[in-house]
Amino acid sequence: MKKIVIGGGASGLMAAYSAASRGHEVILLEKNEKLGKKIYITGKGRCNLTNDCTPEEFLEHVVRGRKFLRGAAYRFSAADTMNFFEEHGLALKVERGRRVFPVSDHASDVTKTLESACRECGVEIRLGVEVNEIDVLHGTVRGINCTMGHISAENVILATGGLSYPSTGSTGDGYRFAAALGHTVTACVPSLVGIEVLGVAAAQGISLKNCALTCRHGRKIIFSEQGELLFTHYGISGPLVLSLSANINRIAPDECRLSLDFKPALDEKKLNERLLRDFGERSNEQLKSVMRGLLPAGLVGLVLSAAAVSPEKRANSVTKEERARLIAALKSFPMTPVALRGFHEAVVTSGGVDLNEVDPRTMGSKLVRGLYFCGEMLDVDAYTGGYNLQIAFSTGYLAGIGQGEAS
């Protein structure tokens, strides 16, 4: 059987390998001048290619499409991904949070390994080829039309990626192809991205290693986690915020209320005792100086403002009510989100082909025979930590196998 894979990223390369290793004739088409352009920038150029976890643990980190991905998670697990790379000569290491990287710390080695595995199986790779449309007759794939003309095939695998980091070639081509063939494409939004917040510019550059971020939508708490957070020129970023963005990217950010606990290890009673001790030891100093024992300097003014307490006030003149307001500001500092940053900064795209129209056993279209999807083409996404690349590898593997062979 002849198969065409459109897209030479993580999912496309895995799909091509999976198909060719089973004896299929495979042509991989990539519109860029080289393969895996997005792989090169993942993990700050080191490529966090998966997470050393069980299928169940992997699924716990999936934000959307958890039920859909269950079969794929077991069929080609994180352990299978690690075995694949090691068996093809790429040494791996596991770091904090069980994140898996190549020992070389070079993302390019991940792409080289995938490419080498594909070529060893006989995959024909054509670079600089742009696909114009998928050729379908009577609901069945016949091939594709591209800048090289018409190429016939019984199967076409769409692995064109999403919309994040458009400079890598992720411009939504696959979504347009899918929609043209009758598929529903869920509106795409940025995910794993920073959030623009009002009034925190004074804290730019401050990194908090252990704080707690909570998000409320109406009366419901939709996110509450501890971790690392970074204040930026536009608002907030860092691991906590990226995870939050995955939970609020399909609602209006200004409908959310954020609160930050600067001292999650201290309850209100212990925090009150800490303030009383600090105020007693430095009773004649101004609060803007005393509070630096609790917070980085750039945050002191923001917290005092939120508590409506003057920064010039002497510690020995702080009232019980003012101290209560300070505790409230430290434990639940309010922030107003106005927007998520755009696709140019987003790690992944949230949205894509409606999962109700895709067979989770094969990644095959339920509308067009011979058409398959993988990676960011699908309306699935996960948190950071290697989970999104694992989605790419798992779904690419199944798409390459194809109909009737995934049992």
Secondary structure per residue as TSV (DSSP state, phi and psi in degrees):
chain	resnum	aa	ss	phi	psi
A	1	M	-	360.0	139.4
A	2	K	E	-96.9	130.3
A	3	K	E	-128.3	139.6
A	4	I	E	-112.4	127.4
A	5	V	E	-105.9	123.5
A	6	I	E	-102.4	108.6
A	7	G	-	118.5	122.7
A	8	G	-	-108.0	41.7
A	9	G	S	-94.2	-159.4
A	10	A	H	-60.2	-50.6
A	11	S	H	-70.1	-38.1
A	12	G	H	-66.5	-42.8
A	13	L	H	-64.8	-40.6
A	14	M	H	-66.6	-39.0
A	15	A	H	-63.4	-42.7
A	16	A	H	-63.8	-43.8
A	17	Y	H	-62.8	-46.8
A	18	S	H	-58.7	-42.2
A	19	A	H	-70.8	-47.0
A	20	A	H	-67.9	-33.3
A	21	S	T	-68.6	-12.7
A	22	R	T	-102.2	13.5
A	23	G	T	91.4	5.2
A	24	H	-	-80.6	150.8
A	25	E	E	-80.4	122.2
A	26	V	E	-126.8	131.3
A	27	I	E	-117.0	125.1
A	28	L	E	-106.7	124.4
A	29	L	E	-109.9	127.5
A	30	E	E	-129.4	126.9
A	31	K	S	-76.3	-21.9
A	32	N	S	-77.2	173.1
A	33	E	S	-82.0	-8.5
A	34	K	S	-150.4	163.7
A	35	L	S	-82.5	156.1
A	36	G	-	59.2	41.2
A	37	K	T	-62.2	-35.8
A	38	K	T	-75.0	-31.0
A	39	I	G	-58.7	-36.9
A	40	Y	G	-61.1	-27.3
A	41	I	G	-103.3	-2.3
A	42	T	G	-74.4	148.9
A	43	G	G	57.9	36.9
A	44	K	G	55.3	39.2
A	45	G	G	87.0	2.9
A	46	R	T	-104.9	-22.8
A	47	C	-	67.0	93.6
A	48	N	-	-79.8	90.4
A	49	L	-	-81.4	-18.8
A	50	T	E	-166.4	-172.8
A	51	N	E	-127.1	132.5
A	52	D	S	-76.8	76.5
A	53	C	-	-137.9	167.1
A	54	T	-	-77.2	163.5
A	55	P	H	-55.1	-39.6
A	56	E	H	-65.9	-41.4
A	57	E	H	-66.4	-38.1
A	58	F	H	-59.0	-47.8
A	59	L	H	-62.9	-29.9
A	60	E	H	-64.9	-22.0
A	61	H	T	-98.5	4.0
A	62	V	E	-84.6	128.5
A	63	V	E	-84.2	-47.4
A	64	R	E	-130.9	137.4
A	65	G	-	91.8	21.4
A	66	R	H	-60.3	-47.9
A	67	K	H	-65.2	-41.2
A	68	F	H	-61.4	-38.5
A	69	L	H	-85.8	-4.1
A	70	R	H	-55.5	-50.1
A	71	G	H	-61.6	-42.9
A	72	A	H	-64.4	-36.3
A	73	A	H	-62.8	-33.9
A	74	Y	H	-87.9	-33.3
A	75	R	H	-68.8	-39.2
A	76	F	S	-140.2	91.2
A	77	S	-	-85.3	177.2
A	78	A	H	-60.1	-37.6
A	79	A	H	-62.7	-38.1
A	80	D	H	-66.0	-39.1
A	81	T	H	-62.5	-46.4
A	82	M	H	-63.3	-41.4
A	83	N	H	-62.8	-41.0
A	84	F	H	-57.2	-51.2
A	85	F	H	-67.6	-40.8
A	86	E	H	-68.1	-38.2
A	87	E	H	-67.4	-23.0
A	88	H	T	-101.1	20.3
A	89	G	T	93.1	6.8
A	90	L	-	-101.3	113.6
A	91	A	-	-73.7	138.0
A	92	L	E	-120.0	160.8
A	93	K	E	-140.1	153.4
A	94	V	E	-112.6	126.2
A	95	E	E	-113.2	-169.9
A	96	R	G	-51.4	137.8
A	97	G	G	75.4	14.8
A	98	R	G	60.3	27.1
A	99	R	E	-76.3	135.3
A	100	V	E	-104.1	129.2
A	101	F	E	-130.4	158.8
A	102	P	E	-69.3	143.5
A	103	V	T	-56.9	-32.5
A	104	S	T	-69.7	-17.5
A	105	D	-	63.5	22.6
A	106	H	-	-114.9	114.7
A	107	A	H	-60.0	-30.2
A	108	S	H	-59.7	-28.3
A	109	D	H	-69.2	-28.9
A	110	V	H	-65.8	-46.3
A	111	T	H	-64.0	-43.2
A	112	K	H	-61.3	-38.9
A	113	T	H	-66.6	-44.6
A	114	L	H	-62.5	-44.1
A	115	E	H	-63.3	-44.7
A	116	S	H	-60.9	-43.1
A	117	A	H	-62.2	-39.4
A	118	C	H	-65.5	-46.5
A	119	R	H	-65.1	-37.5
A	120	E	H	-61.4	-29.5
A	121	C	T	-89.4	-0.3
A	122	G	T	93.2	14.0
A	123	V	-	-66.2	131.5
A	124	E	E	-90.5	116.6
A	125	I	E	-106.0	125.3
A	126	R	E	-121.4	117.6
A	127	L	E	-95.4	158.3
A	128	G	S	69.1	24.9
A	129	V	-	-110.9	121.6
A	130	E	-	-104.6	127.3
A	131	V	E	-85.1	136.2
A	132	N	E	-97.9	-39.1
A	133	E	E	-163.1	161.1
A	134	I	E	-97.6	129.0
A	135	D	E	-85.9	115.9
A	136	V	E	-128.6	135.7
A	137	L	E	-131.4	125.7
A	138	H	T	53.4	41.5
A	139	G	T	76.2	13.7
A	140	T	E	-129.6	134.8
A	141	V	E	-63.3	134.7
A	142	R	E	-115.7	-14.9
A	143	G	E	150.2	-154.6
A	144	I	E	-139.2	157.1
A	145	N	E	-110.2	129.1
A	146	C	E	-143.6	-174.1
A	147	T	T	-66.7	-11.2
A	148	M	T	-97.2	-1.1
A	149	G	E	108.0	-151.9
A	150	H	E	-95.7	134.3
A	151	I	E	-123.1	121.4
A	152	S	E	-84.3	149.1
A	153	A	-	-168.1	152.5
A	154	E	S	-83.5	-26.2
A	155	N	E	-128.1	142.0
A	156	V	E	-128.2	128.0
A	157	I	E	-109.3	117.4
A	158	L	E	-87.8	114.0
A	159	A	-	-134.2	45.0
A	160	T	-	-86.3	1.9
A	161	G	-	78.9	-171.2
A	162	G	-	-105.6	-132.5
A	163	L	S	-119.9	-5.7
A	164	S	S	-74.5	145.0
A	165	Y	S	50.5	64.5
A	166	P	G	-58.3	-21.2
A	167	S	G	-64.8	-17.4
A	168	T	G	-89.4	2.0
A	169	G	T	102.0	2.4
A	170	S	-	-82.3	89.6
A	171	T	S	-119.8	16.3
A	172	G	S	80.1	17.9
A	173	D	H	-57.2	-45.6
A	174	G	H	-63.3	-35.3
A	175	Y	H	-62.9	-39.5
A	176	R	H	-66.5	-41.2
A	177	F	H	-61.2	-45.6
A	178	A	H	-62.9	-44.4
A	179	A	H	-64.2	-38.6
A	180	A	H	-64.4	-24.0
A	181	L	T	-96.4	11.3
A	182	G	T	98.1	1.1
A	183	H	-	-78.9	147.0
A	184	T	-	-83.4	128.1
A	185	V	E	-114.7	111.7
A	186	T	E	-61.6	136.5
A	187	A	E	-49.9	131.9
A	188	C	E	-92.7	135.6
A	189	V	E	-135.7	156.6
A	190	P	E	-67.5	145.8
A	191	S	E	-137.8	155.7
A	192	L	S	56.5	64.6
A	193	V	-	-146.9	158.4
A	194	G	-	-68.3	163.7
A	195	I	E	-123.3	130.9
A	196	E	E	-78.4	127.9
A	197	V	E	-131.4	140.8
A	198	L	T	-78.9	143.2
A	199	G	T	74.1	20.3
A	200	V	-	-120.5	16.8
A	201	A	G	-59.8	-29.9
A	202	A	G	-63.5	-19.9
A	203	A	G	-95.6	6.2
A	204	Q	T	-50.6	131.5
A	205	G	T	92.5	-11.1
A	206	I	-	-79.7	130.8
A	207	S	E	-114.7	128.6
A	208	L	E	-106.0	125.1
A	209	K	E	-82.5	-29.8
A	210	N	E	-145.4	92.9
A	211	C	E	-132.6	172.5
A	212	A	E	-123.3	125.7
A	213	L	E	-111.1	129.9
A	214	T	E	-125.9	140.3
A	215	C	E	-126.5	129.3
A	216	R	E	-114.0	137.7
A	217	H	E	-123.9	107.0
A	218	G	T	67.2	-130.1
A	219	R	T	-92.8	-0.2
A	220	K	E	-101.3	134.2
A	221	I	E	-83.4	116.0
A	222	I	E	-103.4	-7.4
A	223	F	E	-160.6	134.2
A	224	S	E	-157.4	106.3
A	225	E	E	-143.2	158.3
A	226	Q	E	-105.5	147.9
A	227	G	E	164.9	-151.6
A	228	E	E	-99.1	143.0
A	229	L	E	-141.6	143.2
A	230	L	E	-124.2	131.1
A	231	F	E	-86.7	132.9
A	232	T	-	-122.2	-178.7
A	233	H	S	-67.4	-22.5
A	234	Y	S	-104.4	-15.3
A	235	G	E	159.4	-110.3
A	236	I	E	-136.3	150.2
A	237	S	E	-149.6	-161.0
A	238	G	S	97.3	169.8
A	239	P	H	-52.8	-44.7
A	240	L	H	-59.7	-44.2
A	241	V	H	-71.3	-37.8
A	242	L	H	-60.7	-43.3
A	243	S	H	-64.2	-41.8
A	244	L	H	-58.8	-42.7
A	245	S	H	-58.8	-33.3
A	246	A	H	-66.9	-21.7
A	247	N	H	-94.6	-16.6
A	248	I	H	-120.4	5.5
A	249	N	T	-73.2	-6.9
A	250	R	T	-110.4	13.6
A	251	I	S	-129.0	161.7
A	252	A	-	-69.5	121.1
A	253	P	G	-56.3	-34.3
A	254	D	G	-72.9	-3.4
A	255	E	G	-88.2	-5.9
A	256	C	E	-98.6	152.1
A	257	R	E	-120.5	122.2
A	258	L	E	-103.4	144.8
A	259	S	E	-139.6	142.9
A	260	L	E	-121.1	126.4
A	261	D	E	-98.6	109.3
A	262	F	S	-73.6	-21.5
A	263	K	-	-131.6	65.9
A	264	P	T	-64.8	-19.7
A	265	A	T	-79.5	-11.9
A	266	L	S	-114.6	126.1
A	267	D	-	-78.8	176.6
A	268	E	H	-62.0	-36.8
A	269	K	H	-64.3	-47.9
A	270	K	H	-67.6	-35.9
A	271	L	H	-66.7	-38.3
A	272	N	H	-62.7	-41.9
A	273	E	H	-63.5	-38.2
A	274	R	H	-65.3	-43.8
A	275	L	H	-63.2	-44.4
A	276	L	H	-60.0	-41.0
A	277	R	H	-65.9	-47.4
A	278	D	H	-62.7	-43.2
A	279	F	H	-66.3	-35.2
A	280	G	H	-70.2	-40.2
A	281	E	H	-72.8	-26.1
A	282	R	T	-128.0	47.7
A	283	S	T	-60.3	-30.0
A	284	N	T	-95.1	1.4
A	285	E	S	-90.3	157.0
A	286	Q	B	-75.2	151.5
A	287	L	H	-58.9	-34.9
A	288	K	H	-62.8	-21.3
A	289	S	H	-91.5	-44.3
A	290	V	H	-61.8	-39.1
A	291	M	G	-68.7	-13.3
A	292	R	G	-70.5	-11.0
A	293	G	G	-76.0	-15.4
A	294	L	T	-108.5	-29.1
A	295	L	S	-136.9	154.1
A	296	P	-	-59.9	148.8
A	297	A	H	-54.3	-38.9
A	298	G	H	-67.7	-15.8
A	299	L	H	-98.2	-16.5
A	300	V	H	-59.4	-48.6
A	301	G	H	-62.0	-38.5
A	302	L	H	-65.3	-43.0
A	303	V	H	-69.3	-42.5
A	304	L	H	-63.3	-38.5
A	305	S	H	-64.2	-43.6
A	306	A	H	-63.5	-30.5
A	307	A	H	-87.6	-5.5
A	308	A	T	57.4	46.1
A	309	V	-	-123.6	131.8
A	310	S	-	-65.8	133.6
A	311	P	T	-68.7	-20.5
A	312	E	T	-84.2	-9.1
A	313	K	S	-64.0	139.8
A	314	R	B	-76.4	145.1
A	315	A	G	-58.9	-34.9
A	316	N	G	-75.9	-4.1
A	317	S	G	-111.0	6.4
A	318	V	-	-71.8	128.1
A	319	T	-	-81.8	167.0
A	320	K	H	-61.1	-39.7
A	321	E	H	-66.7	-40.3
A	322	E	H	-66.7	-38.8
A	323	R	H	-64.1	-37.4
A	324	A	H	-63.8	-38.4
A	325	R	H	-68.8	-35.4
A	326	L	H	-64.1	-43.3
A	327	I	H	-61.5	-42.7
A	328	A	H	-62.2	-40.5
A	329	A	H	-68.9	-34.7
A	330	L	H	-73.1	-34.1
A	331	K	H	-91.2	-19.5
A	332	S	S	-150.4	62.7
A	333	F	E	-69.6	120.5
A	334	P	E	-81.3	140.8
A	335	M	E	-135.3	144.9
A	336	T	-	-110.7	104.6
A	337	P	E	-76.5	140.7
A	338	V	E	-117.3	-26.5
A	339	A	E	-169.6	156.2
A	340	L	E	-88.5	149.9
A	341	R	-	-65.4	165.6
A	342	G	-	-86.3	-176.5
A	343	F	T	-61.8	-24.8
A	344	H	T	-66.9	-16.4
A	345	E	T	-116.4	-10.8
A	346	A	-	-71.9	136.7
A	347	V	S	-69.1	-41.3
A	348	V	E	-139.7	170.0
A	349	T	E	-100.2	133.8
A	350	S	E	-103.5	126.9
A	351	G	E	122.6	176.3
A	352	G	E	137.3	-161.5
A	353	V	E	-62.7	130.5
A	354	D	-	-57.2	126.6
A	355	L	G	-67.1	-22.2
A	356	N	G	-66.5	-15.8
A	357	E	G	-104.0	12.1
A	358	V	E	-130.3	136.5
A	359	D	E	-78.4	116.0
A	360	P	T	-68.0	-15.8
A	361	R	T	-78.4	-27.2
A	362	T	T	-130.1	-12.2
A	363	M	T	67.5	17.9
A	364	G	E	-84.0	147.0
A	365	S	E	-66.7	140.0
A	366	K	S	-87.7	-5.3
A	367	L	S	-106.2	-31.6
A	368	V	S	-128.8	118.9
A	369	R	B	-67.2	130.8
A	370	G	T	91.2	2.0
A	371	L	E	-105.8	133.8
A	372	Y	E	-132.7	155.3
A	373	F	E	-129.0	151.7
A	374	C	-	-156.8	164.4
A	375	G	G	65.1	-139.9
A	376	E	G	-72.4	-2.4
A	377	M	G	-63.4	-29.7
A	378	L	B	-91.0	153.5
A	379	D	S	-80.5	65.0
A	380	V	-	-137.0	146.5
A	381	D	E	-161.8	163.0
A	382	A	E	-141.9	177.3
A	383	Y	-	-76.1	174.0
A	384	T	S	-73.2	162.7
A	385	G	S	122.9	12.5
A	386	G	S	98.4	-2.5
A	387	Y	H	-72.6	-34.6
A	388	N	H	-72.2	-36.4
A	389	L	H	-68.7	-32.7
A	390	Q	H	-64.1	-38.6
A	391	I	H	-57.8	-43.8
A	392	A	H	-60.2	-45.9
A	393	F	H	-69.0	-42.0
A	394	S	H	-66.0	-47.1
A	395	T	H	-72.2	-34.8
A	396	G	H	-63.8	-41.9
A	397	Y	H	-58.5	-47.7
A	398	L	H	-68.6	-38.6
A	399	A	H	-62.7	-36.7
A	400	G	H	-68.1	-36.2
A	401	I	H	-63.3	-50.7
A	402	G	-	86.2	-179.9
A	403	Q	T	-59.1	134.4
A	404	G	T	84.5	-2.7
A	405	E	-	-120.7	4.8
A	406	A	-	-94.3	4.1
A	407	S	-	-75.7	360.0
